[in-house]
Amino acid sequence: MKTTLENKISFWRKIFPESLRVRVHRMARISLKIAALSAGAAIAIFLGYRLNFYLFESPSFRVAKVEVFGLNPEQKRALLQSAKLDCLDKQNYNLFRLRADCLRKQIESMPQIRQARIFKEYPNTLRIVAQPRKPVIIISAGRLFLADSEGMVIERLSADKRTEYLLPVLTGLPENNIKSGAVIKSDVFFKALDLQSTIAKQCEPLYEQMSELNINPRDEIIAIFKGGTEIRFGRKDVLERLPELEAFLSQYASSSKELSKFKYVDMRFQKQIVYALREDEKKLSKK
């Protein structure tokens, strides 16, 4: 005879056949896996939230120091003010959130800055290496302005700082062409810059005597030197005729200081140089 236990087992097997038991076990395993995955996801979300809070909200990564290289103290102050990095105790800049490319573009939009590079030094230091624009000429157009070799008008030049820049003054450009932070759009202006740069490289003594470059209403370039001597280059072949000028001056002006004996030297005529001496003008005036 079957025992009571065997009868019970036989009873339950009739109620729950083998196929049903297999499905139940399978569902149980799937439920356990889902529960485990849900628990893992919950833990990951919690840890992600805590990590996000630590990286983006924690005071540990708040910008506490900004180092600027390549600029003088005045330019450095202007950069920090423009980029709103001058009051770190009042601002909450997170080093991870800070977008270096956007900051670089903001800094390079300053007329005084030609190029900038941004470095993040964790946990809380921002390093900026900037290249300032170098003034090469002073523009006189109602007011004085500094401009670089790319034609960028860097800033207005105050009268008290005029002596800090031993640069020629360029005159003759319309006032409405000159605006701080904008590039000068004038072909004759860049011709004048090329002339200035070439003379500075090839004939430094002559460049040291140059005080002004003038662009007249006919877009002709006239270089004016100390003592008032004018060299009238005209509009065409300005750079190509510099060797002729050097040969002429070496023959008739043994030193750059002797240039002042000329009232003008006119280079506007092909294959000839026309000039006038101050001495001849004096003789004529006496007559």
Residue pairs with C-beta under 8 A, 6 or more apart in sequence:
2 10
16 24
54 60
55 61
55 96
56 94
56 96
56 97
57 94
60 123
60 124
61 94
61 95
61 96
61 122
61 123
61 124
62 92
62 93
62 94
62 95
62 124
63 85
63 88
63 91
63 93
63 94
63 95
63 98
63 124
63 125
63 126
64 88
64 124
64 125
65 88
65 124
65 125
65 126
66 80
66 85
66 88
66 125
66 126
66 127
66 128
67 125
67 126
67 127
67 128
68 76
68 79
68 80
68 128
68 130
69 127
69 128
69 129
69 130
70 129
70 130
70 131
70 132
71 79
71 130
71 132
72 132
75 112
75 113
75 130
75 132
77 86
78 110
78 112
79 85
79 107
79 110
79 112
79 113
79 128
79 130
80 86
82 106
82 107
82 110
83 103
83 106
83 107
84 91
85 91
85 93
85 126
93 126
95 120
95 122
95 123
95 124
95 125
95 126
98 120
98 126
100 118
100 119
100 120
101 118
103 118
104 116
104 117
104 118
107 113
107 116
107 118
107 128
107 130
108 114
108 115
108 116
111 133
111 152
111 153
111 154
111 155
111 180
111 181
112 132
112 133
112 154
112 155
113 130
113 131
113 132
113 133
114 131
114 132
114 133
114 148
114 150
115 130
115 131
116 128
116 129
116 130
116 131
117 128
117 129
117 130
118 126
118 127
118 128
119 126
119 127
119 128
119 129
120 126
120 127
121 127
133 148
133 150
133 152
133 154
134 148
134 149
135 146
135 147
135 148
135 154
135 165
135 167
136 147
136 148
136 149
136 167
136 193
136 196
136 197
137 146
137 147
137 167
137 168
137 169
137 170
137 193
137 196
137 213
138 144
138 145
138 146
138 147
138 157
138 162
138 165
138 167
138 168
138 169
138 170
139 145
139 146
139 147
139 153
139 169
139 170
139 173
139 178
139 184
140 169
140 170
140 171
141 171
141 173
141 174
141 175
141 177
141 178
142 175
142 178
143 156
143 157
144 156
144 157
144 158
144 159
144 162
144 169
145 153
145 154
145 155
145 156
145 157
145 178
145 180
146 153
146 154
146 155
146 156
146 157
146 165
147 153
147 154
147 170
147 184
148 154
149 193
149 197
150 183
151 183
151 184
151 185
151 186
151 189
151 190
151 193
152 181
152 182
152 183
152 184
153 178
153 179
153 180
153 181
153 182
153 183
153 184
154 180
155 180
156 180
157 165
168 196
168 210
168 211
168 212
168 213
169 211
169 212
169 213
170 189
170 192
170 212
170 213
170 214
170 215
171 212
171 213
171 214
171 215
172 214
172 215
172 216
172 217
173 184
173 186
173 189
173 215
177 184
177 185
177 186
178 184
188 215
188 219
188 221
188 235
189 215
191 221
191 238
192 213
192 215
192 221
194 238
194 239
195 213
195 221
195 223
195 233
195 238
195 239
196 207
196 210
196 213
198 239
198 242
199 206
199 207
199 210
199 223
199 242
200 207
202 242
202 246
203 242
203 246
205 255
205 256
206 225
206 249
206 256
206 259
208 256
209 225
209 226
209 227
209 256
209 257
209 259
210 223
210 224
210 225
210 226
211 224
211 225
211 226
212 223
212 224
213 221
213 222
213 223
213 224
214 221
214 222
214 223
214 224
215 221
215 222
216 222
218 235
219 235
220 232
220 233
220 234
220 235
220 268
221 233
221 234
221 235
221 238
222 230
222 231
222 232
222 233
223 230
223 231
223 233
224 230
225 231
225 259
225 260
226 260
227 259
227 260
228 260
228 263
229 259
229 260
229 262
229 263
229 264
229 265
230 263
230 264
230 265
231 245
231 264
231 265
231 267
232 264
232 265
232 266
232 267
232 268
233 241
233 267
233 268
234 267
234 268
241 267
244 267
244 273
245 265
245 267
245 273
248 265
248 273
248 275
249 256
249 259
252 275
253 259
253 261
253 262
260 278
261 277
261 278
261 279
262 275
262 276
262 277
262 278
263 275
263 276
263 277
263 278
263 281
264 275
264 276
265 273
265 274
265 275
266 273
266 274
266 275
267 273
